[in-house]
């Protein structure tokens, strides 16, 4: 993606189902779980590089022995920093106490991070400062083992203010108004409530406080806690939690916006944000890794029992399509094919733009995540060319000689690696013109493969703000002097803010929105902007379920092609000599390519939860009033 956007976080939950001695005997180390957690987190480093955190729980420890360990980092290489700290501590203990080396019981009793239950998180910050306090997992401590709560998630809530007020009304005093805090405290509140009720139940049965504690842990109804806690949640989430005594859960939002996959056998239960991560780390098949259903929770009790409970009634599934276009690792078998299909399905539009002139066109991509879509695009181009060859051969079959036939067969689609991302250049000069000149060199190009008679087609995952295109990519491609540059986006036009985990919360940052505004001015329809503002403002006090996305009216007067052409015009500087065109994927073709991930609200404005419509209208009000603030 040429315009970097911050996005999803990644989670990894691992429960070892056998005694630690089993892993020592079979795999040579009782630190098997720690090693696998490193791999699970490192294989998801694409999902977050602002911070990383790790927590572990030892089961069945004696009172006075530490059973929860946690380490977090917001350093430049946070995963490596986290595990460097863990390894250092483990090695220090082993050096100091050689007797621990082959004694699993002593290791568990005396060395932190070894245990049976683990939770990891990699973070991209979508809101707030990137302080260590913002890094997951979060820990809610208590002297009662089963009231200790560790939470980490890939989520954004649209109704944080409402959730905050709910906590205030039950007598709590949250330390800040952030969705991470409100979500954990909401779960914690109902956990406390459940524990209190179970204690009274045990007391009525004649059990002492000490006798009651393990019974409470055994009887805790995690599904009921999650149902009560999540009742008013509006957003996208894959939320993972550990309880101090050893229960664990992952719950997914009812629209399936945020991803969660799991695998279980007789040794482990593992949950992660991406399927191929689990496949690679545990060497298991594609079919054995399952997707957690929308609205469901996977619950692992301390005794190892695994259950699946419906927590929230499922909505129409709107799994985030950006997962398939860009965010997730392309090593997933389905995602790889879907990304190729995105390139294949957009080829007819490309062919039309180049007037069917395949032989005088060079195809390329903007590194690096658009590479797979490029394969689909170039394969579609080659298929078209092959069909044309067949037609030519049939038509000329009576006059073709060997040389002529070989000439036809030798024709092939011209694919080249044109754009090369250079080392990250530091814009250390603050004066605007100097900064722009440095930014223009973020990409370099391959010279000598494009002729002045050529079209240059270059595919990107998506176009968000257009900044890098205007200041760097188009300028550097124009140096090759093609007659036409066709920028192809494998995603549709991004028109609306996201509020479920992607850092796209303001409207005026989108080049599509700015292009629509320019068209409104040019066609004397700018009064629509005032009308949308008035309607959005009028429904501010309404319930979320009643709110309508009026921002759609900004785009309604224009075709997709008109907006694309205006974007191309806005992104073309005066010095550019080539003809610039921009082509976007059609929404219907996106759905055809990614049939399991139909979430498209950033393209269509069709939000999967009621809070989404409030967010988009608030974002428009902020734009109109000049407020540079988050809409949720």
C-alpha positions as CSV (number, residue, x, y, z in Angstrom):
1,X,0.0,0.0,0.0
2,X,1.5,3.3,-1.0
3,X,-0.3,5.2,1.6
4,X,0.5,3.5,4.9
5,X,-2.4,3.2,7.3
6,X,-2.3,1.7,10.8
7,X,-4.7,-1.1,11.4
8,X,-5.6,-4.3,13.2
9,X,-3.8,-5.7,16.2
10,X,-2.9,-9.4,16.5
11,X,-3.7,-11.8,19.3
12,X,-2.4,-15.2,20.2
13,X,-3.7,-17.4,23.0
14,X,-2.2,-20.8,23.8
15,X,-3.3,-23.3,26.4
16,X,-1.1,-26.4,27.1
17,X,-3.4,-29.4,27.9
18,X,-0.7,-31.7,29.2
19,X,1.6,-31.4,32.3
20,X,4.8,-29.5,31.6
21,X,6.8,-32.7,32.0
22,X,5.1,-34.0,28.9
23,X,6.5,-31.2,26.7
24,X,10.0,-31.6,28.4
25,X,10.0,-35.3,27.5
26,X,8.5,-34.9,23.9
27,X,10.0,-31.6,22.8
28,X,13.1,-31.3,25.0
29,X,11.9,-28.3,27.0
30,X,9.3,-27.2,29.5
31,X,9.5,-23.8,27.8
32,X,7.7,-25.2,24.8
33,X,4.8,-22.7,25.3
34,X,7.0,-19.7,25.5
35,X,8.8,-20.7,22.3
36,X,5.5,-21.2,20.4
37,X,4.2,-17.9,21.7
38,X,7.3,-16.2,20.2
39,X,6.6,-17.7,16.9
40,X,2.8,-16.9,17.0
41,X,3.6,-13.3,17.7
42,X,6.5,-12.9,15.3
43,X,4.4,-14.5,12.5
44,X,1.8,-11.7,13.2
45,X,4.3,-8.8,13.3
46,X,2.6,-7.4,10.2
47,X,-0.4,-6.7,12.4
48,X,1.3,-4.4,14.8
49,X,4.7,-2.8,15.5
50,X,3.8,-0.1,18.0
51,X,3.9,-2.4,20.9
52,X,3.9,-6.1,22.0
53,X,2.9,-7.8,25.2
54,X,3.0,-11.3,26.7
55,X,1.3,-12.8,29.8
56,X,1.5,-16.3,31.3
57,X,-0.3,-18.1,34.1
58,X,1.0,-21.1,36.1
59,X,-1.8,-23.4,37.3
60,X,-2.1,-25.0,40.8
61,X,0.7,-23.1,42.5
62,X,0.9,-22.8,46.3
63,X,-0.2,-19.6,48.0
64,X,2.7,-17.2,48.1
65,X,4.1,-18.3,44.8
66,X,3.8,-16.0,41.8
67,X,1.5,-17.4,39.2
68,X,1.0,-14.4,36.8
69,X,3.8,-13.0,34.7
70,X,3.5,-10.1,32.2
71,X,6.0,-8.2,30.1
72,X,5.2,-5.4,27.6
73,X,7.3,-3.2,25.3
74,X,6.8,-0.2,23.1
75,X,10.4,-0.2,21.8
76,X,11.1,0.0,18.1
77,X,11.3,-3.9,17.9
78,X,8.8,-4.7,20.5
79,X,8.4,-8.5,20.0
80,X,12.1,-9.0,20.1
81,X,12.4,-6.8,23.1
82,X,9.7,-8.7,25.0
83,X,11.3,-12.1,24.4
84,X,14.8,-10.7,25.0
85,X,13.6,-9.7,28.5
86,X,12.0,-13.1,29.0
87,X,15.1,-15.0,27.8
88,X,17.3,-12.9,30.0
89,X,15.3,-13.6,33.1
90,X,15.0,-17.4,32.4
91,X,18.8,-17.6,31.7
92,X,19.6,-15.7,34.8
93,X,17.6,-18.2,36.9
94,X,19.1,-21.2,35.2
95,X,22.7,-19.9,35.6
96,X,22.1,-19.0,39.3
97,X,20.4,-22.3,40.0
98,X,21.9,-25.2,37.9
99,X,19.6,-27.6,39.8
100,X,16.6,-26.2,37.9
101,X,18.0,-27.3,34.5
102,X,16.3,-30.7,34.3
103,X,13.7,-30.3,37.1
104,X,10.4,-29.1,35.6
105,X,8.8,-28.8,39.0
106,X,11.6,-26.5,40.2
107,X,11.4,-24.5,37.0
108,X,7.7,-24.0,37.3
109,X,7.9,-23.0,41.0
110,X,10.8,-20.6,40.6
111,X,11.1,-19.3,37.0
112,X,8.7,-16.7,35.6
113,X,6.9,-17.0,32.3
114,X,6.9,-20.8,32.4
115,X,3.3,-22.0,32.7
116,X,0.3,-23.7,31.0
117,X,-1.6,-20.6,29.7
118,X,-0.3,-17.8,27.6
119,X,-1.7,-14.6,25.9
120,X,0.2,-12.4,23.4
121,X,-0.6,-9.2,21.6
122,X,0.9,-7.1,18.9
123,X,-0.4,-3.6,18.6
124,X,-1.0,-0.8,16.2
125,X,-2.3,2.2,18.0
126,X,-5.4,3.7,16.4
127,X,-6.0,6.2,19.2
128,X,-4.0,7.9,22.0
129,X,-0.3,8.0,22.7
130,X,1.9,5.1,22.2
131,X,2.8,4.8,25.8
132,X,3.6,1.5,27.6
133,X,0.2,1.9,29.5
134,X,-1.5,1.5,26.1
135,X,0.1,-1.8,25.3
136,X,-1.9,-5.0,25.8
137,X,-2.4,-7.3,27.7
138,X,-4.1,-5.4,30.4
139,X,-4.1,-6.8,33.9
140,X,-6.8,-6.4,36.6
141,X,-5.3,-7.6,39.8
142,X,-6.9,-9.1,42.9
143,X,-5.9,-11.3,45.8
144,X,-8.7,-13.8,44.9
145,X,-7.1,-15.9,42.2
146,X,-10.2,-16.2,40.0
147,X,-10.8,-12.4,40.1
148,X,-7.5,-11.7,38.4
149,X,-8.3,-10.8,34.8
150,X,-5.9,-10.4,31.8
151,X,-7.3,-9.0,28.6
152,X,-6.0,-8.3,25.1
153,X,-7.8,-7.7,21.9
154,X,-8.1,-6.6,18.3
155,X,-10.9,-4.2,18.6
156,X,-12.4,-0.7,18.5
157,X,-15.7,0.2,20.1
158,X,-17.8,3.0,18.6
159,X,-19.7,3.8,21.9
160,X,-16.9,4.3,24.4
161,X,-18.7,7.2,26.1
162,X,-21.8,5.0,26.7
163,X,-19.7,2.1,28.1
164,X,-17.8,4.5,30.3
165,X,-21.1,5.9,31.7
166,X,-22.4,2.3,32.3
167,X,-19.4,1.8,34.6
168,X,-19.9,5.0,36.4
169,X,-23.6,4.1,37.0
170,X,-22.6,0.8,38.7
171,X,-20.3,2.7,41.0
172,X,-16.9,2.3,39.4
173,X,-14.4,5.1,38.8
174,X,-12.6,4.2,35.6
175,X,-9.2,5.8,35.3
176,X,-9.7,6.9,31.7
177,X,-12.3,7.0,28.9
178,X,-10.7,4.4,26.5
179,X,-12.3,1.3,25.0
180,X,-9.5,-0.9,26.4
181,X,-10.2,0.2,29.9
182,X,-14.0,0.2,29.6
183,X,-14.1,-3.3,28.1
184,X,-11.8,-4.8,30.7
185,X,-13.6,-3.2,33.6
186,X,-17.0,-4.2,32.1
187,X,-15.8,-7.9,32.1
188,X,-14.2,-7.4,35.5
189,X,-17.4,-6.0,37.0
190,X,-19.5,-9.1,36.0
191,X,-16.7,-11.4,36.9
192,X,-16.7,-9.9,40.4
193,X,-20.5,-10.2,40.5
194,X,-20.3,-13.9,39.4
195,X,-17.7,-14.7,42.0
196,X,-19.7,-13.0,44.8
197,X,-22.8,-14.9,43.9
198,X,-20.9,-18.2,43.8
199,X,-19.3,-17.4,47.2
200,X,-22.7,-16.9,48.7
201,X,-23.8,-20.2,47.1
202,X,-20.8,-22.0,48.6
203,X,-21.4,-20.4,52.0
204,X,-25.0,-21.7,52.0
205,X,-23.6,-25.1,51.3
206,X,-21.5,-24.9,54.5
207,X,-18.1,-24.5,52.8
208,X,-15.4,-22.4,54.4
209,X,-13.8,-19.5,52.5
210,X,-10.8,-21.5,51.7
211,X,-12.9,-24.5,50.6
212,X,-15.0,-22.2,48.5
213,X,-12.2,-20.8,46.4
214,X,-11.5,-23.8,44.1
215,X,-15.3,-24.5,43.8
216,X,-15.9,-21.0,42.6
217,X,-13.2,-21.4,40.0
218,X,-14.8,-24.6,38.9
219,X,-18.3,-23.3,38.7
220,X,-17.5,-19.9,37.0
221,X,-19.8,-19.5,34.0
222,X,-17.6,-17.6,31.6
223,X,-20.3,-17.5,28.9
224,X,-22.7,-15.7,31.3
225,X,-20.0,-13.2,32.2
226,X,-19.3,-12.4,28.6
227,X,-23.0,-12.2,27.7
228,X,-23.6,-9.6,30.5
229,X,-20.4,-7.7,29.8
230,X,-20.8,-7.4,26.0
231,X,-24.5,-6.6,26.0
232,X,-24.0,-2.9,24.9
233,X,-20.7,-3.3,23.0
234,X,-20.9,-1.8,19.5
235,X,-17.8,-2.3,17.4
236,X,-15.6,-4.9,15.9
237,X,-13.7,-7.2,18.3
238,X,-11.8,-10.4,18.9
239,X,-11.3,-10.2,22.6
240,X,-9.1,-12.7,24.5
241,X,-9.0,-13.1,28.3
242,X,-7.3,-15.2,31.0
243,X,-8.5,-15.7,34.6
244,X,-5.9,-16.1,37.3
245,X,-6.9,-19.7,38.2
246,X,-6.6,-20.9,34.5
247,X,-9.8,-20.3,32.6
248,X,-9.5,-18.6,29.2
249,X,-11.7,-17.3,26.4
250,X,-11.8,-15.5,23.0
251,X,-15.0,-13.8,22.0
252,X,-15.7,-12.5,18.5
253,X,-18.1,-9.6,17.5
254,X,-21.5,-10.6,16.2
255,X,-20.8,-9.2,12.7
256,X,-17.5,-11.1,12.5
257,X,-15.7,-7.9,11.7
258,X,-12.4,-8.8,13.4
259,X,-10.9,-12.3,12.6
260,X,-10.2,-15.2,15.0
261,X,-9.0,-18.7,14.1
262,X,-8.4,-21.7,16.4
263,X,-7.0,-25.2,16.5
264,X,-7.1,-27.9,19.1
265,X,-5.7,-31.4,19.6
266,X,-4.9,-33.4,22.7
267,X,-1.8,-31.2,23.5
268,X,-2.9,-27.7,22.9
269,X,-5.6,-25.2,22.2
270,X,-4.5,-22.1,20.2
271,X,-6.3,-19.0,18.9
272,X,-4.8,-16.4,16.6
273,X,-5.8,-13.6,14.3
274,X,-4.7,-15.4,11.2
275,X,-5.0,-19.0,10.0
276,X,-1.6,-19.5,8.4
277,X,0.1,-18.4,11.6
278,X,-1.3,-21.5,13.4
279,X,-0.6,-23.7,10.4
280,X,3.0,-22.7,10.3
281,X,3.8,-22.7,14.0
282,X,2.2,-26.1,14.7
283,X,2.6,-27.7,11.2
284,X,-1.1,-28.5,10.8
285,X,-3.3,-28.5,7.7
286,X,-5.5,-25.7,6.4
287,X,-8.6,-27.8,7.1
288,X,-7.8,-28.4,10.8
289,X,-7.7,-24.6,11.6
290,X,-11.2,-23.4,12.1
291,X,-12.7,-19.9,12.1
292,X,-14.5,-18.8,15.3
293,X,-18.0,-18.0,14.4
294,X,-19.3,-14.4,14.6
295,X,-20.9,-13.7,18.0
296,X,-19.3,-16.9,19.6
297,X,-16.7,-17.5,22.2
298,X,-14.3,-20.3,22.6
299,X,-13.9,-21.1,26.3
300,X,-11.2,-23.2,27.8
301,X,-11.8,-24.2,31.4
302,X,-9.0,-24.9,33.8
303,X,-9.6,-28.6,33.5
304,X,-9.0,-28.4,29.8
305,X,-12.6,-28.7,28.7
306,X,-13.2,-26.7,25.5
307,X,-16.7,-25.3,24.6
308,X,-18.2,-22.9,22.1
309,X,-20.9,-20.6,23.3
310,X,-23.0,-18.1,21.5
311,X,-22.5,-14.8,23.3
312,X,-24.2,-12.3,21.1
313,X,-26.9,-13.0,18.5
314,X,-25.2,-13.0,15.1
315,X,-25.7,-10.1,12.7
316,X,-25.2,-10.3,9.0
317,X,-21.6,-11.3,8.7
318,X,-19.5,-8.4,7.5
319,X,-15.9,-9.6,8.0
320,X,-13.4,-6.9,7.2
321,X,-12.5,-7.1,3.5
322,X,-9.3,-5.2,4.1
323,X,-8.0,-8.3,5.8
324,X,-8.1,-10.0,2.5
325,X,-6.9,-7.0,0.4
326,X,-4.0,-6.0,2.5
327,X,-3.7,-6.7,6.3
328,X,-3.4,-10.4,6.6
329,X,-0.4,-12.4,5.5
330,X,-0.8,-13.5,1.9
331,X,0.4,-17.1,2.8
332,X,-3.1,-18.1,3.6
333,X,-4.3,-20.3,0.7
334,X,-7.7,-18.6,0.4
335,X,-6.3,-15.1,0.7
336,X,-3.6,-15.7,-1.9
337,X,-6.3,-16.8,-4.4
338,X,-8.6,-14.0,-3.5
339,X,-5.8,-11.4,-4.1
340,X,-5.1,-12.9,-7.4
341,X,-8.8,-12.7,-8.2
342,X,-8.8,-9.0,-7.3
343,X,-6.2,-8.4,-10.0
344,X,-8.0,-10.7,-12.5
345,X,-11.4,-9.1,-12.1
346,X,-10.1,-5.6,-12.6
347,X,-8.4,-6.5,-15.9
348,X,-11.3,-5.7,-18.2
349,X,-11.3,-2.1,-17.0
350,X,-7.6,-1.9,-17.5
351,X,-7.9,-3.4,-21.0
352,X,-10.5,-0.8,-21.9
353,X,-8.3,2.0,-20.6
354,X,-5.3,0.9,-22.8
355,X,-7.5,0.4,-25.9
356,X,-6.8,-3.3,-25.9
357,X,-3.1,-2.6,-26.7
358,X,-1.4,-5.3,-24.7
359,X,1.8,-5.4,-26.7
360,X,2.5,-1.7,-26.1
361,X,1.8,-1.9,-22.3
362,X,4.1,-2.6,-19.4
363,X,2.5,-4.1,-16.3
364,X,3.9,-3.7,-12.8
365,X,3.0,-3.1,-9.2
366,X,3.8,-0.9,-6.2
367,X,5.7,-3.0,-3.6
368,X,5.1,-5.1,-1.9
369,X,1.6,-6.2,-0.8
370,X,0.1,-5.6,-4.3
371,X,2.4,-8.3,-5.8
372,X,-0.2,-11.1,-5.6
373,X,-2.9,-9.0,-7.2
374,X,-0.4,-8.2,-9.9
375,X,0.0,-11.9,-10.6
376,X,-3.7,-12.1,-11.2
377,X,-3.7,-9.1,-13.4
378,X,-0.8,-10.2,-15.5
379,X,-2.3,-13.7,-15.8
380,X,-5.5,-12.3,-17.0
381,X,-3.6,-10.1,-19.5
382,X,-1.7,-13.2,-20.8
383,X,-4.9,-15.2,-21.1
384,X,-6.4,-12.3,-23.2
385,X,-3.3,-12.2,-25.4
386,X,-3.3,-15.9,-25.9
387,X,-6.9,-15.8,-27.1
388,X,-5.9,-13.0,-29.5
389,X,-3.1,-15.2,-30.8
390,X,-5.4,-18.1,-31.4
391,X,-7.8,-15.8,-33.4
392,X,-4.9,-14.4,-35.4
393,X,-3.5,-17.9,-36.2
394,X,-7.0,-19.2,-37.3
395,X,-7.6,-16.1,-39.4
396,X,-4.2,-16.3,-41.1
397,X,-3.8,-20.1,-41.2
398,X,-3.8,-20.2,-45.0
399,X,-0.9,-17.7,-45.3
400,X,1.2,-18.2,-42.2
401,X,4.7,-19.5,-42.6
402,X,6.9,-20.8,-39.8
403,X,8.5,-17.4,-39.2
404,X,5.1,-15.7,-39.0
405,X,3.8,-18.4,-36.6
406,X,6.8,-18.1,-34.4
407,X,6.4,-14.3,-34.3
408,X,2.9,-14.6,-33.1
409,X,3.7,-17.2,-30.5
410,X,6.6,-15.1,-29.2
411,X,4.3,-12.3,-28.2
412,X,3.9,-12.1,-24.5
413,X,2.7,-9.7,-21.8
414,X,5.4,-7.3,-20.7
415,X,5.8,-7.5,-16.9
416,X,8.5,-5.6,-15.1
417,X,9.5,-4.6,-11.6
418,X,9.3,-0.8,-12.1
419,X,8.8,0.8,-8.7
420,X,11.3,0.1,-6.1
421,X,10.9,1.3,-2.6
422,X,14.1,2.9,-1.4
423,X,15.4,3.0,2.2
424,X,13.3,5.1,4.4
425,X,14.4,8.6,3.8
426,X,14.4,11.0,6.8
427,X,12.8,14.3,6.0
428,X,15.0,16.2,8.4
429,X,14.5,19.6,6.6
430,X,11.2,21.2,7.7
431,X,10.8,23.7,4.9
432,X,7.9,22.4,2.7
433,X,9.6,22.4,-0.7
434,X,12.7,20.6,0.6
435,X,10.6,18.0,2.4
436,X,8.5,17.4,-0.8
437,X,11.7,16.8,-2.8
438,X,12.9,14.2,-0.3
439,X,9.5,12.5,-0.2
440,X,9.6,12.3,-4.0
441,X,12.6,10.0,-3.8
442,X,10.9,7.4,-1.5
443,X,10.5,5.3,-4.6
444,X,13.0,4.7,-7.4
445,X,12.3,3.2,-10.8
446,X,13.8,0.8,-13.3
447,X,15.0,2.6,-16.3
448,X,15.2,1.3,-19.9
449,X,12.2,-1.0,-20.1
450,X,9.4,1.5,-20.9
451,X,9.2,3.2,-24.3
452,X,7.5,6.6,-25.1
453,X,4.9,4.6,-27.0
454,X,4.0,2.5,-24.1
455,X,1.2,2.5,-21.5
456,X,2.5,1.8,-18.0
457,X,-0.1,0.0,-15.8
458,X,0.9,-0.2,-12.1
459,X,-1.3,-1.8,-9.5
460,X,-1.6,-0.9,-5.8
461,X,-3.7,-2.5,-3.0
462,X,-5.7,0.7,-2.4
463,X,-5.6,4.4,-2.6
464,X,-6.4,6.2,0.7
465,X,-5.0,9.7,0.8
466,X,-3.1,9.8,-2.4
467,X,-0.2,11.7,-0.8
468,X,2.5,9.2,-1.8
469,X,1.1,8.9,-5.3
470,X,1.2,12.6,-5.9
471,X,4.5,13.5,-4.1
472,X,6.5,10.4,-5.1
473,X,5.1,7.6,-7.3
474,X,3.6,9.5,-10.2
475,X,6.5,11.9,-10.4
476,X,9.0,9.1,-10.5
477,X,7.1,7.0,-13.0
478,X,6.7,10.0,-15.3
479,X,10.5,10.1,-15.6
480,X,10.2,6.9,-17.7
481,X,8.2,9.0,-20.2
482,X,5.3,6.6,-21.0
483,X,2.4,8.0,-23.1
484,X,0.0,7.0,-20.3
485,X,0.2,5.9,-16.7
486,X,-2.7,3.9,-15.4
487,X,-2.8,3.5,-11.6
488,X,-4.9,0.5,-10.7
489,X,-6.4,0.0,-7.2
490,X,-7.3,-3.6,-6.3
491,X,-9.7,-2.1,-3.8
492,X,-12.7,0.2,-4.5
493,X,-12.7,3.9,-3.6
494,X,-12.3,4.5,0.1
495,X,-15.0,7.0,0.9
496,X,-16.0,6.6,4.6
497,X,-14.1,6.4,7.9
498,X,-13.6,3.1,9.7
499,X,-14.4,2.7,13.3
500,X,-13.7,-0.9,14.0
501,X,-9.9,-1.0,14.2
502,X,-8.4,0.7,11.2
503,X,-6.8,4.1,11.6
504,X,-9.1,5.9,9.1
505,X,-11.3,8.1,11.3
506,X,-11.4,11.5,9.4
507,X,-13.2,12.2,6.1
508,X,-11.1,15.0,4.6
509,X,-8.0,12.7,4.6
510,X,-9.6,10.6,1.8
511,X,-8.7,11.6,-1.7
512,X,-12.2,10.3,-2.9
513,X,-14.0,12.6,-0.5
514,X,-11.9,15.6,-1.5
515,X,-12.5,14.8,-5.2
516,X,-16.3,14.6,-4.6
517,X,-16.2,18.0,-2.9
518,X,-14.4,19.5,-5.9
519,X,-16.9,18.0,-8.3
520,X,-19.7,19.5,-6.2
521,X,-18.1,22.9,-6.5
522,X,-17.6,22.6,-10.3
523,X,-21.2,21.5,-10.9
524,X,-22.7,24.1,-8.6
525,X,-24.0,21.5,-6.2
526,X,-22.0,22.5,-3.1
527,X,-25.3,23.2,-1.3
528,X,-25.4,19.5,-0.7
529,X,-22.6,19.8,1.8
530,X,-24.6,22.3,3.9
531,X,-27.7,20.0,3.6
532,X,-25.8,17.0,4.8
533,X,-24.4,19.0,7.7
534,X,-27.8,20.1,8.8
535,X,-29.2,16.6,8.6
536,X,-26.3,15.1,10.4
537,X,-26.5,17.8,13.1
538,X,-30.2,17.3,13.6
539,X,-29.9,13.6,14.5
540,X,-27.0,14.0,17.0
541,X,-29.3,13.3,19.9
542,X,-31.0,10.3,18.3
543,X,-30.4,6.7,19.3
544,X,-27.7,4.9,17.2
545,X,-30.3,2.5,15.7
546,X,-32.2,5.6,14.3
547,X,-29.3,7.3,12.7
548,X,-29.0,7.5,8.9
549,X,-25.7,7.8,7.0
550,X,-26.4,11.1,5.2
551,X,-22.8,11.4,4.0
552,X,-23.7,9.2,1.1
553,X,-25.3,12.2,-0.5
554,X,-21.9,13.8,-1.1
555,X,-21.1,11.1,-3.6
556,X,-24.6,10.4,-5.0
557,X,-24.5,12.9,-8.0
558,X,-21.4,11.3,-9.6
559,X,-20.4,8.1,-11.1
560,X,-17.4,6.2,-9.9
561,X,-15.5,7.1,-13.1
562,X,-16.2,10.8,-12.6
563,X,-14.7,10.7,-9.1
564,X,-11.7,8.6,-10.3
565,X,-11.0,11.1,-13.1
566,X,-11.2,14.0,-10.6
567,X,-8.7,12.1,-8.4
568,X,-6.3,11.6,-11.2
569,X,-6.5,15.3,-12.0
570,X,-5.9,16.3,-8.4
571,X,-2.9,14.0,-8.1
572,X,-1.2,15.2,-11.3
573,X,1.2,18.0,-10.7
574,X,1.9,20.6,-13.4
575,X,5.2,19.1,-14.4
576,X,3.8,15.7,-15.2
577,X,3.9,15.0,-19.0
578,X,2.2,11.6,-19.1
579,X,-1.6,11.1,-19.3
580,X,-2.7,9.9,-15.8
581,X,-5.7,7.6,-15.2
582,X,-6.9,5.9,-12.1
583,X,-9.0,2.7,-12.1
584,X,-10.7,1.3,-9.0
585,X,-12.1,-2.2,-8.3
586,X,-15.9,-2.4,-8.4
587,X,-17.5,-3.3,-5.1
588,X,-19.4,-6.2,-6.7
589,X,-16.1,-7.7,-8.0
590,X,-14.6,-7.2,-4.6
591,X,-17.4,-9.3,-3.1
592,X,-17.0,-11.9,-5.9
593,X,-13.2,-12.2,-5.1
594,X,-13.6,-12.2,-1.3
595,X,-17.0,-13.9,-0.7
596,X,-16.4,-14.6,3.0
597,X,-15.4,-11.1,3.8
598,X,-18.2,-8.8,2.8
599,X,-17.4,-5.9,5.1
600,X,-17.3,-2.9,2.8
601,X,-18.5,0.1,4.9
602,X,-15.4,2.1,4.0
603,X,-16.3,1.8,0.4
604,X,-20.1,1.9,0.5
605,X,-21.0,3.6,3.8
606,X,-23.1,0.5,4.8
607,X,-22.0,0.1,8.4
608,X,-22.5,-3.3,10.0
609,X,-23.4,-1.9,13.5
610,X,-25.6,1.1,14.4
611,X,-22.7,2.9,15.9
612,X,-21.0,3.2,12.5
613,X,-23.7,5.6,11.2
614,X,-23.2,7.8,14.2
615,X,-19.4,7.8,13.6
616,X,-19.6,8.7,9.9
617,X,-22.0,11.6,10.6
618,X,-19.9,12.8,13.4
619,X,-16.8,12.7,11.2
620,X,-18.7,14.9,8.6
621,X,-19.7,17.3,11.4
622,X,-16.1,17.5,12.5
623,X,-15.0,18.2,8.9
624,X,-17.6,20.9,8.4
625,X,-16.8,22.6,11.7
626,X,-13.1,22.3,11.3
627,X,-12.6,20.0,14.3
628,X,-9.6,17.8,13.9
629,X,-10.8,15.2,16.4
630,X,-11.7,11.6,16.4
631,X,-15.3,10.8,15.6
632,X,-15.7,8.1,18.2
